């Protein structure tokens, strides 16, 4: 059975960096776009420093690339829901949560039968 703990933790941390790099600038529109892009690239560097080891460790530990990808996507959505609500102050309606349940169903299907 694959060990999910280390890849899961690294994927969560990498997605925190990724989400901030991609969406954190939305509250600060005064900065020049090219500066924002450079800052986002700098933040994304740390995301890559976490996601690459997460995928390698997970793959070497018995997870498939597909499993790693759908886990990463589900984590991305979970982190984004928290970020959008707390940092951006967006109201999350039922359809956000329904869509997330659909994605989680996809994760379950990918992992089904692969222990």
Buried (B, 14 or more C-beta within 10 A) or exposed (E): EBEBEEBBEBBBBBBBBBBBBBBBBEEEEEEEEEEBEEBBEEBBEBBEEBBEBBBEBBBEBEBBEEBBBBBBBBBBBBBBBEBBEEBEEEEEEEEBEEEBEEBBEEBEEBBEEEE
